[in-house]
Amino acid sequence: MEKSFSESYKSAGVDVTAGYKGVQLMKKAVQATYTKEVISDIGGFGGFYAPQIKQMEEPILVSGTDGVGTKLKLAFLMDKHDTIGEDCVAMCANDVICTGASPMFFLDYMALGKNIPEKVATIVAGVAEGCKKANCSLIGGETAEMPGFYPEDEYDLAGFCVGIVDKKKIINSKTIEIGDKVIGLKSSGVHSNGFSLVRKIFNINKETINEYVEELGMTVGEALLKPTKIYVKPILKLIEQVQVKGISHITGGGFYENMPRMLREGVSLKIDKNSYEVPAIFKLIQTRGSIPERDMYNTFNMGIGMAVIVASNEVEKAINILKEAGEEAYEIGEIVEGNKEIIM
């Protein structure tokens, strides 16, 4: 690629050599995610992955795709780009694990106004870190320089994840029974949802984002930019040892939209809001924005990033497994008769 250069294209705002430099800068971080299943290298036209399926009777591929949303606006204001890639991976890999599938590989897509190689490499390093936490390989991606479409200092970031599961081990709602319990796994904060409302409430700008809040023990920006927690490894450990009957990733739409997605017909979920402490960031959002409680639970994760359903006699075992994996987990509710509703 040493001879690939177009002065005409550069005059239009696209510097292809910056793209090549970015690839070289990110190469080490990307290769650090490779497992023995990866049989291609960075820079080709496609990513090659040879899945290990010999132990599976009927392997099923599971895919998920998402972006980071307007949380990116905070990264722009703070000029902090090293963790936003983790958010992108988390939003996809956490969805895939809800089916019981183990993530295999991830691809990212970044569109930006101006390709600054060092900045691109920092963002992709965050994606690579997320892939390591999600137990998957970053086998490809695309960086699209789009002058005139995005401002020079802004970008969008999205990606998709592919996992695999033996068909007989797919987690669905069929085995859920009345009396089963729901365990909530603690979130790291707001994660990557509801930021249009968050930005409105805090009137986010370079001044307000640097406000230090005693209850948070940090600035508003630091609290809000915490990367989305990736639950893949603890959930994989859990499903190896306990019959997990349902999993829900609590994203946009909060409790009311996401938890019913793991239920079968004929049951509902009763949540005990006093079963855990709602983190300070959500209390601050609710107070500053005068947000009704129901709207909070219908917009944010409220401190619970993922929920799993297990039999009542396996609750203690499940919580211990999750704690050993480094997660804070609580019994937050139970399955009751109903029509796929959340009762709070």
C-alpha positions in Angstrom: 0.0 0.0 0.0 3.1 2.3 0.1 2.2 3.6 -3.4 -1.5 4.1 -2.7 -2.1 7.8 -2.5 -4.5 10.3 -4.2 -3.9 14.0 -4.0 -7.3 14.6 -5.6 -9.1 12.5 -3.0 -7.2 14.2 -0.2 -8.3 17.6 -1.5 -11.9 16.4 -1.1 -11.2 15.5 2.5 -10.3 11.8 2.4 -6.8 10.9 3.2 -6.3 7.2 2.4 -2.9 7.1 3.9 -4.4 8.1 7.3 -6.5 4.9 7.0 -3.4 2.8 6.4 -1.6 4.3 9.4 -4.6 3.7 11.6 -4.6 0.0 10.7 -1.0 -0.3 11.6 -1.6 1.5 15.0 -4.5 -0.7 15.9 -3.0 -4.0 14.7 -1.4 -5.1 18.0 -4.6 -4.5 19.9 -6.7 -6.3 17.4 -4.4 -9.3 17.2 -4.5 -9.6 21.0 -8.1 -10.8 20.7 -7.3 -13.6 18.3 -7.9 -17.2 19.3 -6.8 -20.3 17.5 -10.1 -20.2 15.6 -9.1 -17.0 13.7 -7.4 -18.0 10.5 -7.1 -14.5 8.8 -5.2 -11.3 9.6 -6.2 -7.7 9.7 -6.5 -5.9 6.3 -8.1 -8.6 4.2 -11.5 -8.4 2.4 -13.1 -10.7 5.0 -12.5 -12.2 8.4 -12.0 -16.0 8.6 -13.1 -18.0 11.6 -13.1 -21.8 12.1 -15.6 -22.6 14.9 -15.1 -25.6 17.1 -18.3 -27.6 16.7 -17.2 -31.2 17.1 -18.8 -31.4 20.5 -22.2 -30.0 19.3 -25.0 -32.1 17.9 -26.7 -29.2 16.1 -24.7 -26.0 16.1 -26.8 -22.8 15.8 -25.4 -19.4 15.0 -26.7 -16.4 17.0 -26.1 -12.8 15.9 -26.6 -9.4 17.4 -25.9 -5.9 16.2 -26.1 -2.5 17.9 -24.3 0.9 18.3 -23.5 3.2 21.2 -26.1 5.9 20.5 -25.8 9.5 21.8 -23.5 8.4 24.6 -20.9 9.3 22.0 -21.7 12.9 22.5 -20.1 12.7 26.0 -17.0 11.1 24.6 -16.7 14.0 22.1 -17.1 16.6 24.8 -14.6 14.9 27.2 -12.3 14.0 24.3 -12.1 10.5 25.9 -12.3 7.7 23.4 -10.6 4.7 25.0 -13.7 3.0 26.5 -16.5 3.8 24.1 -15.5 0.7 22.1 -16.3 -1.5 25.1 -19.9 -0.1 25.0 -20.2 -1.2 21.4 -19.1 -4.7 22.1 -21.2 -5.0 25.3 -24.4 -4.0 23.5 -24.0 -6.8 21.0 -22.3 -9.6 23.1 -24.7 -9.2 26.1 -27.6 -9.7 23.7 -26.1 -12.9 22.2 -25.4 -14.4 25.6 -29.1 -14.1 26.5 -29.7 -17.1 24.2 -27.0 -19.2 25.8 -24.7 -18.7 22.8 -21.0 -18.2 23.4 -19.7 -15.2 21.3 -17.1 -16.1 18.7 -16.3 -13.0 16.8 -17.0 -9.3 16.4 -16.8 -6.8 13.6 -17.0 -3.0 14.1 -18.0 -0.1 11.8 -16.8 3.4 12.4 -17.8 6.5 10.3 -16.1 9.8 11.0 -15.6 13.2 9.6 -11.8 13.1 9.6 -9.5 10.1 10.1 -7.0 10.9 12.8 -5.1 7.6 13.0 -4.2 7.9 16.7 -7.8 8.6 17.6 -9.1 5.7 15.5 -6.5 3.4 17.1 -7.6 4.4 20.6 -11.3 3.7 19.8 -10.5 0.3 18.2 -8.3 -0.5 21.2 -11.4 -0.1 23.3 -13.3 -2.4 21.0 -10.5 -5.0 21.4 -10.6 -4.7 25.2 -14.4 -5.3 25.0 -13.8 -8.4 22.8 -11.4 -9.8 25.3 -14.0 -9.3 28.1 -16.6 -10.9 25.9 -14.4 -13.9 25.1 -14.6 -13.2 21.3 -12.2 -12.2 18.5 -12.2 -8.9 16.6 -11.8 -10.3 13.1 -12.7 -7.3 10.9 -14.1 -3.8 10.7 -14.4 -0.7 8.6 -13.4 2.9 9.1 -15.2 5.2 6.7 -14.0 8.8 6.4 -17.0 10.9 5.4 -16.2 14.6 5.2 -19.2 16.8 4.9 -21.4 14.1 6.5 -19.9 14.1 10.0 -18.1 17.0 11.7 -14.4 16.6 11.8 -14.3 15.8 15.5 -17.3 13.4 15.6 -17.9 9.8 14.6 -20.4 7.0 14.9 -19.6 3.5 16.1 -21.6 0.3 15.6 -20.8 -3.4 15.3 -22.1 -6.9 15.3 -21.3 -10.2 17.2 -21.8 -13.8 16.1 -22.1 -16.6 18.7 -22.8 -20.3 18.7 -24.8 -22.7 20.8 -25.9 -26.3 20.5 -29.6 -26.2 19.7 -30.6 -28.4 22.7 -28.9 -25.8 25.0 -30.6 -22.7 23.7 -32.1 -20.8 26.6 -35.7 -20.1 26.1 -38.8 -19.5 28.3 -40.3 -23.0 27.9 -39.1 -24.4 31.3 -40.2 -21.4 33.4 -42.5 -22.3 36.3 -44.5 -20.3 38.8 -42.3 -19.7 41.8 -39.0 -19.5 39.9 -36.7 -16.7 41.1 -35.1 -13.8 39.2 -31.5 -12.8 39.9 -30.3 -9.3 39.0 -26.6 -8.6 38.1 -25.4 -5.2 39.0 -24.8 -2.7 36.2 -21.8 -0.4 36.0 -24.0 2.7 35.6 -26.3 4.0 32.9 -24.6 1.7 30.3 -25.5 2.9 26.8 -29.2 3.7 26.9 -31.3 6.7 27.7 -28.6 9.3 26.9 -30.9 11.6 24.9 -32.9 12.1 28.2 -29.7 12.2 30.2 -28.2 15.0 28.1 -31.4 17.0 28.3 -31.6 16.7 32.1 -28.0 17.7 32.7 -27.9 20.2 29.8 -24.7 18.5 28.9 -21.9 20.7 27.7 -18.2 21.2 28.6 -19.1 23.0 31.8 -21.8 20.7 33.2 -20.0 17.5 32.3 -17.1 18.5 34.7 -19.4 19.2 37.7 -18.2 17.2 40.7 -21.0 15.5 42.5 -20.4 14.3 46.1 -22.9 11.5 45.9 -21.1 10.1 42.9 -17.6 10.6 44.1 -16.7 11.8 40.7 -17.8 14.3 38.0 -21.0 13.9 36.0 -19.1 13.0 32.9 -16.9 10.4 34.6 -20.0 8.7 36.0 -21.9 8.7 32.7 -19.1 7.6 30.5 -18.4 4.4 32.5 -18.4 1.6 30.0 -21.3 -0.9 29.8 -20.5 -4.0 31.8 -19.9 -7.1 29.7 -21.5 -10.2 31.3 -20.4 -12.9 29.0 -17.9 -14.8 31.1 -19.9 -14.9 34.4 -23.1 -16.0 32.5 -21.2 -18.8 30.7 -19.9 -20.0 34.0 -23.4 -19.9 35.4 -25.1 -21.8 32.6 -22.5 -24.5 33.0 -23.5 -25.3 36.5 -27.2 -24.2 36.9 -30.3 -24.6 34.7 -30.9 -21.0 33.6 -34.4 -20.7 32.3 -34.3 -17.1 30.9 -31.9 -14.2 30.5 -32.7 -10.5 29.8 -30.2 -7.8 28.9 -31.6 -4.6 30.4 -31.1 -2.0 27.8 -33.3 0.8 26.2 -36.8 0.5 27.6 -35.5 -0.6 31.0 -37.3 -3.2 33.1 -40.7 -2.9 31.4 -39.5 -3.5 27.9 -36.7 -6.0 28.3 -37.7 -8.3 31.2 -40.9 -9.6 29.5 -38.8 -10.7 26.5 -37.5 -13.7 28.6 -41.0 -14.8 29.8 -43.4 -17.4 28.3 -47.1 -17.0 27.9 -49.0 -17.4 31.2 -46.5 -16.0 33.6 -45.5 -12.5 34.8 -42.6 -11.2 36.8 -43.0 -9.6 40.2 -40.1 -7.3 41.1 -39.1 -6.3 44.6 -37.7 -2.8 44.2 -36.3 -2.9 47.7 -34.2 -6.0 47.1 -31.1 -3.9 46.1 -29.8 -0.4 46.3 -30.4 1.8 43.3 -27.1 3.5 42.4 -26.6 7.2 43.1 -26.4 8.1 39.4 -30.1 7.1 38.8 -31.3 8.9 41.9 -29.5 12.0 40.7 -31.1 11.7 37.2 -34.5 11.2 38.7 -34.2 14.2 41.1 -32.7 16.6 38.6 -35.1 15.7 35.9 -38.2 15.3 38.1 -38.7 12.0 36.3 -41.6 9.7 37.5 -40.4 6.5 39.0 -42.2 4.4 36.4 -40.4 6.3 33.6 -37.1 5.7 35.2 -37.7 1.9 35.2 -39.0 2.2 31.6 -35.9 4.0 30.4 -32.8 2.9 32.4 -31.4 -0.3 33.9 -31.7 1.2 37.4 -28.6 -0.7 38.6 -29.5 -4.1 37.1 -27.7 -4.7 33.8 -28.8 -8.3 33.3 -31.4 -10.6 34.9 -31.6 -14.4 34.9 -34.4 -16.8 35.9 -33.5 -19.9 37.9 -35.4 -22.4 40.1 -36.0 -21.3 43.6 -33.8 -24.1 45.0 -30.9 -22.9 42.9 -30.9 -19.2 43.8 -28.2 -19.4 46.5 -25.9 -21.6 44.3 -26.4 -19.2 41.3 -25.6 -16.1 43.3 -22.5 -17.7 44.7 -21.3 -18.7 41.2 -21.8 -15.1 40.0 -20.0 -13.7 43.0 -17.1 -16.0 42.5 -17.0 -14.7 38.9 -16.7 -11.1 40.3 -20.3 -10.0 39.9 -22.6 -8.4 42.5 -25.9 -10.3 42.2 -29.2 -10.1 44.1 -32.5 -12.0 44.2 -34.9 -9.3 42.9 -38.1 -11.0 42.0 -40.2 -14.1 41.3 -42.3 -15.6 38.6 -46.1 -15.4 39.2 -49.2 -16.1 37.1 -49.9 -13.5 34.5 -49.5 -12.4 30.9 -45.9 -11.5 30.4 -46.1 -8.4 32.5 -43.8 -6.7 35.0 -45.3 -6.1 38.4 -43.5 -3.6 40.6 
